[in-house]
Amino acid sequence: MAMTGPMKPLLLLGGLALLGLTSPAHAQTATKILDNGPDAEKKVLVIIGDGFTANDMDDYHQYVQDKVLGGVFTQDEYFRENQSAFNIYRVDVTSAQSGVSIRRYSEGCGTRETEDDVVDTTCNTSSSPACYTHDTALDFVYTACWGRCWVEGTANTSATLKAILDELVPKRDLEVRVLNVLTGESGGCGGGGRLTVPIGASWYVLAHEMGHMVSNLYDEYIANAYKTTPYPKGPVNAKNCSTSLSRTEVAWSDFLTPDVALPTTWDAVTMDPDETVGEFEGCATYGKGIYRPVHDCRMRGNTNQFCPVCRDTLKQTLTGFTDVAGDFSFYASYPGAACKATGTATVAYTSAAHVTNPAATPATVLCPTRRVQENGSFTNHLIGQAFVVDQHPTEDVCCQLFARTPAGNVATGANVCTTGSSGAYQRLYLDFPKVHMNYTFAHFALTCSIPAASNGKASSVITYRFGQQYY
């Protein structure tokens, strides 16, 4: 289960294909918003919403694009680099009323033991926060109760959900349920190939729950009720939690930072919160007798990246689904000096084969590649990366892949920009979404905008890389 935190800027991406059906009560459609190849070769993730009327549907679409595509699959390092393992469908189901039902508990929500939970029967529409029963497509109920995983269903929820998804996306591996919780509250729950979040959940709460959903990673945070409680469920030594303090037997022994003490005490001066691997006490929501690999990974505090141990567990789950260099018929790097300025812009080329902009005005450069054939067919999917230096204090270096036909048909990828100014290079990932172009006479290229020089320092494109596929 997840905790909440501040949001970060997000990237907006679009959809690709459409399926549909209708029922007497609820209109239902499925849109493929990420296509990385045949569904049989990928992890198929389906996103479905509840509590969204026809007037709410734009809010649902925006959440999926901002928090799933532009958040988890763009800003989380692991899922960004491995998004090729997934095909994603967004399912739209229209509810009769806006907002899922809300039920609250007056006692018991601070622990996982549910037998002592007491429903707050005094809570109603006038309460603050409110409670009510709404007619929604899937009959989900938001509870704001940590011990009950924040959300409950009714007697109809599972069967209705299964019937809709069996019809629209019969081959699926993972399910994300997004609930329209009108109070704006957050939370989240995931595991076993499913996760559920309210629309108020940030993208990194989603990323945390993805860790549960995809690989059944443990929570690494400590619940308030269990801060001093020894882990009660017997020996554990798997994935990202362990009751073993043996340097050779702990599940992540291959990842231990050399000479780190076990158990490990956090030192902010000498340690990295999500990279220094030891055994830090507290895991699986219990504070004593069980250990986690790092001080503060995505599975503890949400906002940091996944630690090496969690990344390896996710990698094992996704092996065989993620594209590798061998999946591409053409994969090559080019020097920045291969880029040419457009219009009247003036650029310079260094002895290291970089293209720089020493001028007082911005410049745009075009960087070509060769489109190739595989078994007699031209490649039709394009990904890439750009390695750039941004030395302007307020403006960014931004790059975008595109394909264009002589007739002017254009397909573009995301416009990805640097973050912050530095003399060190930054890598721009242009892999998401892939550029798809079936016209055989189209060409592939990269365009980058380079800001003007600032205080005598010029921004530059160092190198760029293309990958091409046919399917």
C-alpha positions as CSV (number, residue, x, y, z in Angstrom):
1,M,0.0,0.0,0.0
2,A,1.2,3.5,-0.8
3,M,1.8,6.8,0.9
4,T,1.2,10.1,-0.8
5,G,3.6,13.0,-1.7
6,P,4.0,16.0,-3.9
7,M,3.5,15.7,-7.7
8,K,6.1,16.4,-10.4
9,P,5.7,17.8,-13.9
10,L,4.3,15.2,-16.4
11,L,4.4,14.4,-20.1
12,L,1.2,14.1,-22.2
13,L,1.0,11.2,-24.7
14,G,-1.7,9.9,-27.0
15,G,-3.7,6.8,-28.0
16,L,-3.4,4.3,-30.8
17,A,-6.4,2.0,-31.5
18,L,-10.1,1.5,-30.6
19,L,-12.4,-1.4,-29.7
20,G,-16.0,-1.0,-28.4
21,L,-19.3,-2.4,-27.1
22,T,-22.3,-1.1,-25.3
23,S,-24.6,-2.4,-22.7
24,P,-28.0,-1.0,-21.6
25,A,-26.5,0.6,-18.5
26,H,-22.9,1.7,-19.4
27,A,-21.1,2.6,-22.6
28,Q,-17.8,0.7,-22.8
29,T,-14.8,1.1,-25.1
30,A,-11.1,0.0,-25.1
31,T,-8.4,2.1,-26.6
32,K,-4.8,0.8,-27.1
33,I,-2.6,3.6,-25.8
34,L,0.7,1.9,-25.9
35,D,1.6,-0.6,-28.7
36,N,5.0,-2.4,-28.5
37,G,4.1,-5.3,-30.7
38,P,1.8,-8.3,-30.6
39,D,-0.1,-8.8,-27.4
40,A,1.1,-12.4,-27.2
41,E,4.7,-11.2,-26.8
42,K,4.1,-8.5,-24.2
43,K,2.7,-7.9,-20.7
44,V,-0.8,-6.6,-21.4
45,L,-1.8,-3.9,-18.9
46,V,-5.4,-2.8,-18.9
47,I,-6.6,0.4,-17.1
48,I,-10.3,0.8,-16.2
49,G,-12.1,3.5,-14.4
50,D,-15.1,3.6,-12.1
51,G,-17.3,6.5,-11.0
52,F,-16.8,8.5,-14.2
53,T,-19.8,9.8,-16.0
54,A,-19.7,10.9,-19.6
55,N,-18.9,14.4,-18.4
56,D,-16.0,13.1,-16.2
57,M,-14.4,11.0,-18.9
58,D,-11.9,13.7,-19.9
59,D,-10.6,13.8,-16.3
60,Y,-10.1,10.1,-16.4
61,H,-8.3,10.2,-19.8
62,Q,-6.1,13.0,-18.5
63,Y,-5.2,11.0,-15.4
64,V,-4.2,8.0,-17.5
65,Q,-2.1,10.1,-19.8
66,D,-0.5,12.2,-17.1
67,K,0.0,9.7,-14.3
68,V,0.5,6.4,-16.1
69,L,2.1,7.3,-19.4
70,G,3.6,10.6,-18.5
71,G,4.4,9.7,-14.9
72,V,5.2,6.0,-14.3
73,F,6.4,5.2,-17.8
74,T,8.3,8.5,-18.3
75,Q,9.6,9.7,-14.9
76,D,10.2,6.4,-13.1
77,E,13.7,5.3,-14.3
78,Y,12.9,1.5,-14.3
79,F,9.6,1.6,-16.1
80,R,10.8,4.2,-18.6
81,E,13.7,2.0,-19.6
82,N,11.5,-1.1,-19.7
83,Q,8.2,0.3,-21.1
84,S,8.8,-1.9,-24.2
85,A,7.6,-4.9,-22.1
86,F,4.1,-3.6,-22.0
87,N,1.1,-3.0,-24.2
88,I,-1.5,-0.8,-22.5
89,Y,-5.2,-0.5,-23.1
90,R,-7.5,2.1,-21.5
91,V,-11.0,0.9,-20.9
92,D,-13.7,3.6,-20.6
93,V,-16.9,2.6,-18.7
94,T,-19.5,5.3,-18.2
95,S,-21.2,5.4,-14.7
96,A,-24.7,6.7,-14.0
97,Q,-23.4,8.9,-11.1
98,S,-20.2,10.8,-10.7
99,G,-17.8,9.5,-8.0
100,V,-17.6,6.1,-6.4
101,S,-19.4,5.3,-3.1
102,I,-17.6,6.2,0.1
103,R,-17.8,4.3,3.4
104,R,-15.8,5.1,6.5
105,Y,-14.7,3.2,9.6
106,S,-14.6,4.7,13.1
107,E,-12.2,2.1,14.5
108,G,-9.7,-0.4,13.4
109,C,-8.2,1.0,10.2
110,G,-4.7,1.4,11.6
111,T,-4.0,-2.3,11.6
112,R,-4.3,-5.1,9.1
113,E,-6.6,-7.1,11.4
114,T,-10.1,-6.3,10.1
115,E,-12.2,-8.1,12.7
116,D,-12.2,-5.1,15.0
117,D,-13.1,-2.6,12.3
118,V,-16.2,-0.6,13.0
119,V,-18.2,1.1,10.2
120,D,-19.0,4.7,11.0
121,T,-22.8,4.6,10.7
122,T,-23.1,8.3,11.5
123,C,-21.3,9.4,8.4
124,N,-23.5,10.8,5.6
125,T,-23.5,13.3,2.8
126,S,-23.3,16.2,5.2
127,S,-20.3,14.9,7.1
128,S,-16.8,16.2,6.6
129,P,-15.4,14.1,5.0
130,A,-18.6,12.7,3.5
131,C,-20.1,9.3,3.0
132,Y,-22.6,8.2,0.4
133,T,-23.7,5.4,-2.0
134,H,-23.6,6.1,-5.7
135,D,-24.6,4.1,-8.7
136,T,-21.4,3.4,-10.6
137,A,-20.5,0.9,-13.3
138,L,-18.2,-1.4,-11.1
139,D,-19.7,-0.6,-7.6
140,F,-16.3,0.1,-6.0
141,V,-16.3,1.7,-2.6
142,Y,-13.6,4.0,-1.3
143,T,-13.0,3.6,2.5
144,A,-9.8,5.7,3.2
145,C,-9.0,2.7,5.5
146,W,-5.3,1.6,5.4
147,G,-6.0,-1.8,7.0
148,R,-8.6,-2.5,4.3
149,C,-6.4,-1.5,1.4
150,W,-8.3,1.8,1.0
151,V,-10.9,0.2,-1.3
152,E,-13.6,-2.4,-1.2
153,G,-15.9,-3.9,-3.7
154,T,-19.6,-5.1,-3.5
155,A,-21.1,-8.4,-4.4
156,N,-21.3,-7.3,-8.0
157,T,-17.8,-5.8,-8.5
158,S,-15.7,-8.8,-9.4
159,A,-18.2,-10.3,-11.8
160,T,-19.0,-7.0,-13.6
161,L,-15.3,-6.2,-13.9
162,K,-14.4,-9.6,-15.3
163,A,-17.3,-9.6,-17.8
164,I,-16.3,-6.2,-19.2
165,L,-12.6,-7.0,-19.5
166,D,-13.2,-10.5,-20.9
167,E,-15.2,-8.9,-23.7
168,L,-12.9,-6.0,-24.5
169,V,-9.4,-7.2,-23.6
170,P,-9.5,-11.0,-23.2
171,K,-5.7,-11.4,-23.2
172,R,-4.5,-9.4,-20.2
173,D,-1.9,-9.8,-17.5
174,L,-2.2,-6.7,-15.3
175,E,-5.2,-4.6,-14.2
176,V,-5.1,-1.0,-13.0
177,R,-8.4,0.4,-11.5
178,V,-8.7,4.2,-11.2
179,L,-11.6,5.4,-9.0
180,N,-13.2,8.8,-9.2
181,V,-13.0,9.7,-5.5
182,L,-14.7,13.2,-5.3
183,T,-13.1,14.1,-2.0
184,G,-9.6,14.2,-3.6
185,E,-8.2,11.6,-1.1
186,S,-5.3,9.4,-2.0
187,G,-4.0,5.9,-1.1
188,G,-3.6,2.8,-3.2
189,C,-3.4,-1.0,-3.0
190,G,-1.6,-3.5,-5.3
191,G,-0.5,-7.1,-5.7
192,G,-1.1,-10.2,-7.6
193,G,-1.4,-8.5,-11.0
194,R,-3.8,-5.8,-9.9
195,L,-3.8,-2.4,-8.3
196,T,-6.4,0.2,-7.4
197,V,-5.9,3.9,-6.8
198,P,-8.2,6.9,-6.4
199,I,-7.8,9.7,-9.0
200,G,-6.1,11.8,-6.4
201,A,-3.1,9.4,-6.3
202,S,0.2,10.8,-7.7
203,W,2.2,9.1,-10.3
204,Y,4.8,7.8,-7.8
205,V,2.1,6.3,-5.7
206,L,1.1,4.5,-8.9
207,A,4.8,3.5,-9.4
208,H,4.9,2.1,-5.9
209,E,1.8,0.0,-6.5
210,M,3.2,-1.1,-9.8
211,G,6.0,-2.7,-7.8
212,H,3.4,-4.7,-5.9
213,M,1.3,-5.5,-9.0
214,V,4.1,-6.5,-11.4
215,S,6.5,-8.4,-9.1
216,N,4.7,-8.7,-5.7
217,L,7.4,-6.6,-4.0
218,Y,6.9,-6.0,-0.3
219,D,6.1,-2.7,1.3
220,E,9.3,-1.4,2.9
221,Y,7.7,1.3,5.1
222,I,6.7,0.8,8.7
223,A,3.1,1.3,9.7
224,N,2.5,3.5,12.8
225,A,0.7,0.6,14.6
226,Y,3.7,-1.7,14.1
227,K,6.7,0.5,14.7
228,T,7.9,-1.5,17.7
229,T,6.3,-4.8,16.7
230,P,8.5,-7.8,15.7
231,Y,7.6,-9.4,12.4
232,P,5.1,-12.1,13.4
233,K,4.9,-14.3,10.3
234,G,8.0,-16.5,10.6
235,P,11.2,-16.5,8.5
236,V,11.2,-14.5,5.2
237,N,14.0,-14.2,2.8
238,A,12.8,-13.2,-0.6
239,K,12.7,-10.3,-3.0
240,N,13.1,-7.1,-0.9
241,C,12.4,-8.3,2.7
242,S,14.4,-10.7,4.9
243,T,14.6,-11.9,8.5
244,S,18.1,-13.2,7.8
245,L,21.1,-11.2,8.8
246,S,23.6,-13.5,7.1
247,R,25.8,-11.8,4.6
248,T,25.9,-14.9,2.4
249,E,22.3,-16.1,2.8
250,V,20.2,-12.9,2.6
251,A,18.2,-12.8,-0.6
252,W,20.2,-9.8,-2.0
253,S,23.7,-11.0,-1.0
254,D,25.0,-10.3,-4.5
255,F,23.9,-6.6,-4.2
256,L,25.4,-5.8,-0.8
257,T,27.6,-2.7,-0.7
258,P,31.2,-3.8,0.1
259,D,32.0,-3.6,3.8
260,V,28.6,-2.4,4.8
261,A,27.7,-3.4,8.4
262,L,24.7,-5.8,9.0
263,P,22.3,-4.7,10.3
264,T,22.9,-1.4,8.7
265,T,22.4,2.0,10.3
266,W,21.6,4.9,8.0
267,D,24.3,7.5,7.5
268,A,23.2,10.5,5.4
269,V,26.8,11.6,4.9
270,T,28.3,8.4,3.5
271,M,25.3,6.5,2.1
272,D,22.9,6.9,-0.8
273,P,19.3,6.4,0.3
274,D,18.2,4.2,-2.6
275,E,21.6,2.8,-3.8
276,T,23.6,1.8,-0.7
277,V,22.5,-1.8,-0.1
278,G,22.7,-3.4,3.3
279,E,20.0,-4.5,5.8
280,F,18.0,-1.7,7.3
281,E,15.6,-2.7,10.0
282,G,11.9,-2.4,9.2
283,C,10.1,-4.0,6.2
284,A,6.7,-5.4,5.3
285,T,5.1,-2.7,7.5
286,Y,6.8,-4.1,10.7
287,G,9.5,-2.2,12.6
288,K,11.5,-5.0,14.2
289,G,13.2,-8.3,13.2
290,I,12.8,-7.9,9.5
291,Y,15.1,-5.9,7.1
292,R,15.0,-4.1,3.8
293,P,17.8,-3.6,1.3
294,V,18.2,0.2,1.3
295,H,17.2,3.1,3.5
296,D,14.5,4.6,1.3
297,C,13.5,3.0,-2.0
298,R,10.3,3.5,-4.1
299,M,8.8,0.7,-2.0
300,R,9.2,2.7,1.2
301,G,8.7,6.4,0.6
302,N,7.4,6.4,-3.0
303,T,9.3,9.4,-4.3
304,N,12.8,7.8,-4.6
305,Q,13.6,5.5,-7.5
306,F,13.5,1.7,-7.1
307,C,16.6,0.3,-5.5
308,P,19.0,-2.2,-7.2
309,V,17.2,-5.2,-5.4
310,C,13.7,-4.1,-6.5
311,R,14.9,-3.4,-10.0
312,D,16.4,-6.9,-10.3
313,T,13.2,-8.5,-9.1
314,L,11.2,-6.5,-11.6
315,K,13.7,-7.4,-14.3
316,Q,13.2,-11.1,-13.6
317,T,9.4,-10.7,-14.0
318,L,9.8,-8.8,-17.3
319,T,12.6,-10.9,-18.9
320,G,11.4,-12.0,-22.3
321,F,8.9,-9.2,-22.7
322,T,11.3,-6.2,-22.8
323,D,12.9,-5.2,-26.1
324,V,16.7,-5.7,-26.2
325,A,19.2,-4.6,-28.8
326,G,18.8,-7.9,-30.7
327,D,15.1,-7.2,-31.2
328,F,16.0,-4.3,-33.5
329,S,17.0,-4.8,-37.1
330,F,19.0,-1.6,-36.9
331,Y,20.5,0.0,-33.8
332,A,23.3,2.6,-34.2
333,S,24.7,5.7,-32.7
334,Y,25.8,8.9,-34.6
335,P,27.9,11.9,-33.6
336,G,26.2,15.2,-33.0
337,A,28.2,16.6,-35.8
338,A,25.9,14.6,-38.2
339,C,23.2,17.1,-37.3
340,K,22.6,20.1,-39.6
341,A,21.1,23.5,-38.7
342,T,17.8,24.6,-40.2
343,G,16.9,28.0,-41.5
344,T,19.5,30.7,-40.9
345,A,20.7,29.3,-37.6
346,T,24.4,29.2,-37.0
347,V,26.0,26.2,-35.3
348,A,29.5,25.1,-34.7
349,Y,31.2,21.7,-34.8
350,T,33.8,20.6,-32.3
351,S,36.8,18.4,-32.7
352,A,35.0,15.8,-30.6
353,A,32.2,15.7,-33.3
354,H,29.6,17.6,-31.2
355,V,27.3,20.2,-32.6
356,T,27.0,23.3,-30.4
357,N,25.1,26.6,-30.6
358,P,27.5,29.5,-29.7
359,A,25.1,32.1,-31.1
360,A,23.0,34.6,-29.2
361,T,19.8,33.1,-30.6
362,P,18.3,29.5,-30.4
363,A,19.0,27.0,-33.1
364,T,17.2,23.9,-34.4
365,V,19.2,21.0,-35.9
366,L,18.0,18.0,-37.9
367,C,19.8,14.7,-37.3
368,P,19.3,12.0,-39.9
369,T,19.4,8.2,-39.8
370,R,19.2,5.5,-42.5
371,R,15.9,3.6,-42.7
372,V,16.6,-0.1,-43.3
373,Q,14.9,-3.2,-44.6
374,E,14.4,-6.5,-42.8
375,N,13.5,-9.5,-44.8
376,G,12.3,-7.3,-47.6
377,S,10.2,-5.0,-45.5
378,F,11.1,-1.5,-44.3
379,T,11.3,-1.0,-40.6
380,N,8.1,0.8,-39.3
381,H,8.9,1.6,-35.6
382,L,11.5,4.0,-34.3
383,I,13.0,4.7,-30.9
384,G,16.0,6.7,-29.8
385,Q,18.1,8.6,-27.3
386,A,20.0,11.9,-27.4
387,F,23.0,12.8,-25.3
388,V,23.0,16.6,-24.8
389,V,24.6,19.3,-22.7
390,D,22.3,22.2,-21.5
391,Q,24.2,25.2,-20.3
392,H,21.4,27.8,-20.4
393,P,20.0,28.8,-17.0
394,T,16.3,29.0,-18.1
395,E,15.9,27.3,-21.4
396,D,16.1,23.6,-22.3
397,V,17.6,21.4,-25.0
398,C,14.6,19.5,-26.4
399,C,14.6,16.6,-28.9
400,Q,11.9,14.7,-30.8
401,L,11.9,11.8,-33.2
402,F,9.8,12.0,-36.3
403,A,9.0,10.2,-39.6
404,R,7.8,12.0,-42.7
405,T,6.7,11.1,-46.2
406,P,7.2,13.2,-49.3
407,A,3.5,13.9,-49.3
408,G,3.8,15.4,-45.8
409,N,2.4,12.6,-43.6
410,V,4.2,13.0,-40.2
411,A,4.4,10.8,-37.2
412,T,6.2,12.2,-34.1
413,G,7.4,11.0,-30.8
414,A,7.3,12.8,-27.5
415,N,9.2,16.2,-27.3
416,V,11.6,15.4,-24.4
417,C,13.6,18.2,-22.7
418,T,16.5,18.5,-20.3
419,T,16.0,19.3,-16.6
420,G,18.3,21.9,-15.2
421,S,21.6,23.5,-16.4
422,S,24.9,21.7,-16.2
423,G,28.2,21.1,-18.0
424,A,27.6,17.4,-17.7
425,Y,25.6,15.5,-20.4
426,Q,22.0,14.5,-19.9
427,R,20.4,11.5,-21.6
428,L,17.0,12.2,-23.2
429,Y,15.0,9.0,-23.6
430,L,13.0,9.1,-26.9
431,D,11.7,5.5,-26.6
432,F,8.2,6.4,-25.5
433,P,6.0,6.2,-27.4
434,K,7.6,4.6,-30.4
435,V,7.2,6.4,-33.7
436,H,5.1,4.2,-36.0
437,M,5.2,4.8,-39.8
438,N,4.1,2.2,-42.3
439,Y,4.7,4.2,-45.5
440,T,7.8,2.7,-47.1
441,F,9.0,5.9,-48.7
442,A,9.0,7.9,-45.4
443,H,12.3,8.9,-43.8
444,F,13.3,8.9,-40.1
445,A,15.1,11.7,-38.3
446,L,15.6,13.5,-35.0
447,T,15.1,17.2,-34.4
448,C,16.6,19.1,-31.5
449,S,16.2,22.7,-30.4
450,I,19.4,24.1,-28.7
451,P,19.1,27.4,-26.7
452,A,21.4,30.3,-27.2
453,A,24.8,30.5,-25.6
454,S,24.7,32.0,-22.0
455,N,27.7,33.6,-20.3
456,G,30.0,32.2,-23.0
457,K,28.8,28.7,-22.5
458,A,27.2,26.8,-25.4
459,S,24.7,24.0,-25.3
460,S,25.2,21.0,-27.6
461,V,24.2,17.7,-29.0
462,I,26.9,15.2,-28.3
463,T,25.6,12.0,-29.9
464,Y,22.2,10.4,-30.7
465,R,21.0,6.9,-31.2
466,F,18.3,5.2,-33.2
467,G,16.7,1.8,-32.9
468,Q,14.4,0.4,-35.6
469,Q,12.0,-2.5,-35.7
470,Y,9.5,-4.1,-38.0
471,Y,6.3,-5.8,-36.8
